[in-house]
């Protein structure tokens, strides 16, 4: 049986459980429809005057909508509007992206990671084992290098215009890359419930409203989604190059140099996402789950950032009496980290670094219960960097994703 055959049911159950935890099950039913009993918007009709009848005729004689893309069935429309739980495999995401010209972010794929696992980022950015382990320690500490007002501008290669990746995005300026943060005063609504799965994720953001007065409504594109798309369409990066082999080599050069830190940020977020999915695994087993047991079965449940992520996902299930998670004081040069002396270099962070604890606080609520040639990356052989697991490189999480796969 194909994965998508049971994905809708599994996703729906988890989403309904989370909506109850966030106390927004009633709000989610309303789809912002502003129509009267006849199917017309009364406010809009009231201002049409003599042209109201013409508008009614146009609305009444609209052709039926086209069927969803082949293979999506009922999943397509639902995921596009409501779905937010990212539990599908990398293979499912890759197959879905192929039908959208490798744009992972469309047709309900916004919350999913691009099908590039940690081994893939190690190859693309030529990361060492020590660098990957440093990313793991930063994920445990919730350290984000490009949050708030510290964007990455691209170095010698500016990021392509968002409209080159997606015609619906910003057409005015080259973007910067930042890491997703969340407001310190978190409202429990459907909008924030959809956002929490991307806290800490690097994304391409246009400069409208950031360094100029212009505004646009195009929205961001996740950095990992952008890289996946550029690997399939390398002509966007360097159209004047003589072949795709040269274009891919050009992109790899910048990923291994000027965009290297962004590849690390992507690895950090993969670790953070695995923490979120561990919480979902335990929630699937026990719908009455409290935060004290949200990380059961993991080897990182004593660290601060995973506890914060559990509090973020289960904001009304925070176990009373538990002390708030504490992260290292980044302002002290010498700091004894709860993760040991090996993390000293990470915790004595530069002033630009931020932690999730600096931006997210919520009070407990009393609640009852492999190397290939550069040219080959433009074909389907990109699957060489796609696996079921997003995890590799440390003993602490060697079987984390394997356990998760068996649970969903």
Residue pairs with C-beta under 8 A, 6 or more apart in sequence:
3 88
3 89
3 91
3 92
4 71
4 72
4 73
4 75
4 88
4 92
7 75
7 87
7 88
7 92
8 74
8 75
8 78
10 87
10 284
10 408
11 79
11 83
11 85
11 87
13 284
14 85
14 87
14 280
14 283
14 284
15 82
15 83
15 84
15 85
16 25
17 283
17 287
18 85
18 193
18 283
18 313
19 25
19 28
19 190
19 193
21 314
21 315
21 316
21 317
22 188
22 189
22 190
22 193
22 315
22 316
23 188
23 316
24 188
24 189
24 190
24 193
27 189
27 190
28 82
28 190
31 81
34 41
34 42
34 43
35 41
35 42
36 42
39 59
40 56
40 59
44 55
45 52
45 55
45 56
48 55
68 74
68 75
68 76
68 77
69 76
69 99
69 100
69 107
70 99
71 95
71 99
72 96
72 99
72 107
75 108
76 107
76 108
78 108
79 107
79 108
79 109
80 107
80 108
83 108
83 111
84 111
84 193
84 194
84 197
85 111
85 197
85 280
86 111
86 112
86 113
86 197
86 273
86 277
87 277
87 280
87 408
88 112
89 388
89 405
90 113
90 115
90 117
90 386
90 387
90 388
90 390
91 115
91 386
91 388
93 104
93 109
93 112
93 113
93 114
93 115
94 115
94 383
94 386
96 104
96 107
96 109
97 103
97 104
97 109
97 114
97 115
97 228
99 107
100 106
100 107
100 109
101 232
102 228
102 229
102 232
102 233
103 109
103 165
103 166
103 225
103 229
104 112
104 114
104 115
104 222
104 225
104 228
104 229
105 166
105 221
105 222
105 225
106 166
110 222
111 194
111 197
111 198
113 224
113 269
113 270
113 273
113 390
114 222
114 224
114 225
114 227
114 228
115 228
115 382
115 383
115 385
115 386
116 124
116 224
116 227
116 228
116 266
116 385
116 386
117 270
117 385
117 386
117 387
117 389
117 390
117 391
117 392
118 132
118 267
118 270
118 390
118 391
118 392
118 393
119 370
119 385
119 387
119 392
119 393
120 385
120 386
121 127
121 263
121 266
121 267
121 270
122 132
122 393
123 370
123 371
123 385
124 227
124 252
124 255
124 256
124 263
124 385
125 255
125 256
125 259
125 260
125 263
125 264
126 256
127 260
127 263
127 264
127 267
129 393
131 264
132 267
132 393
132 394
133 393
133 394
134 264
134 345
134 346
135 264
135 267
135 268
135 271
136 271
136 393
136 394
136 396
136 397
137 339
137 342
137 343
137 346
138 268
138 346
139 200
139 268
139 269
139 271
139 272
139 275
139 305
140 271
140 300
140 303
140 304
140 305
140 306
140 339
141 303
141 304
141 305
141 327
141 328
141 337
141 339
141 343
141 346
141 347
141 355
142 200
142 272
142 304
142 305
142 308
142 327
142 355
142 356
142 357
143 268
143 330
143 346
143 349
143 353
143 354
143 355
144 179
144 181
144 200
144 265
144 268
144 353
144 354
144 355
144 356
145 179
145 261
145 265
145 350
145 352
145 353
146 152
146 177
146 178
146 179
146 202
146 261
146 262
146 265
146 352
147 178
147 179
147 181
147 354
147 359
148 178
148 181
148 354
150 178
150 352
150 354
151 176
151 177
151 178
151 205
151 210
152 176
152 177
152 178
152 259
152 261
152 262
153 176
154 174
154 176
154 177
154 258
154 259
155 254
155 257
155 258
155 259
156 254
156 258
157 237
157 254
157 258
157 259
158 174
159 174
159 175
159 176
159 177
159 204
159 226
160 174
160 226
160 230
160 236
160 237
161 169
161 170
161 171
161 173
161 174
161 175
162 169
162 170
162 171
162 175
162 204
162 206
162 218
162 220
162 221
163 169
163 170
163 171
163 218
164 236
165 204
165 221
165 226
165 229
165 230
165 236
166 218
166 221
168 218
168 219
169 206
169 218
169 219
169 221
170 206
170 208
170 216
170 218
171 216
171 218
172 206
172 207
172 208
172 214
172 216
173 206
173 207
173 208
173 212
173 214
174 207
175 204
175 205
175 206
175 207
175 220
176 204
176 205
176 207
176 210
177 202
177 203
177 204
177 205
177 223
177 262
177 265
178 202
178 203
178 205
179 200
179 201
179 202
179 203
179 265
179 269
180 195
180 198
180 199
180 200
180 201
180 202
180 203
181 199
181 354
181 359
182 192
182 195
182 196
182 199
182 312
182 359
182 360
183 359
184 359
184 360
184 361
186 192
186 312
186 315
186 360
186 362
188 315
188 316
196 276
196 312
196 313
197 273
197 276
198 222
199 272
199 309
199 312
199 356
199 360
200 268
200 269
200 272
200 356
201 222
201 223
201 224
201 269
201 272
202 222
202 223
202 224
202 262
202 265
202 266
202 269
203 220
203 221
203 222
203 223
204 220
204 221
204 222
204 223
204 226
205 220
206 216
206 218
206 220
208 214
208 215
208 216
209 215
223 262
223 265
223 266
224 266
224 269
227 255
227 266
228 382
230 236
230 237
230 251
231 248
231 251
231 377
231 378
231 382
232 378
232 382
234 241
234 244
234 247
234 248
234 250
234 251
234 377
234 378
235 241
235 244
235 247
237 247
237 250
237 251
238 246
238 247
238 250
238 251
241 247
241 250
243 375
244 375
244 378
245 373
245 374
245 375
248 374
248 375
248 377
248 378
249 374
252 374
255 263
270 390
270 391
271 391
271 397
272 305
272 309
273 390
274 390
274 391
274 397
274 400
274 401
274 404
275 295
275 298
275 300
275 305
275 306
275 309
275 310
276 309
276 313
277 401
277 404
278 294
278 295
278 297
278 298
278 306
278 400
278 404
279 289
279 294
279 295
279 309
279 310
279 313
279 314
280 313
280 408
281 297
281 403
281 404
281 407
281 408
282 289
282 293
282 294
282 295
282 296
282 297
283 289
283 294
283 313
283 314
284 407
284 408
285 407
286 293
288 369
289 314
289 317
290 314
290 317
290 318
290 319
290 367
290 369
291 307
291 310
291 311
291 314
291 317
291 318
291 319
291 322
292 319
292 322
294 310
294 313
294 314
294 317
295 301
295 306
295 307
295 310
297 403
298 306
298 400
299 396
299 397
300 306
300 396
300 397
301 307
302 338
303 338
303 339
304 325
304 326
304 327
304 338
304 357
305 325
305 327
305 355
305 356
307 325
308 325
308 356
308 357
308 360
309 356
311 318
311 325
311 362
312 360
312 362
315 362
315 365
316 365
316 367
317 365
317 367
318 362
318 363
318 364
318 365
318 367
319 364
320 364
320 366
322 364
324 361
325 357
326 338
326 357
327 355
327 356
327 357
328 335
328 337
328 338
328 347
329 335
330 347
330 348
330 349
330 353
330 355
332 348
333 348
334 348
335 344
335 347
335 348
337 343
337 344
337 346
337 347
370 384
370 385
372 381
372 384
376 382
376 384
388 401
388 405
389 401
389 402
389 405
390 401
391 397
391 398
391 400
391 401
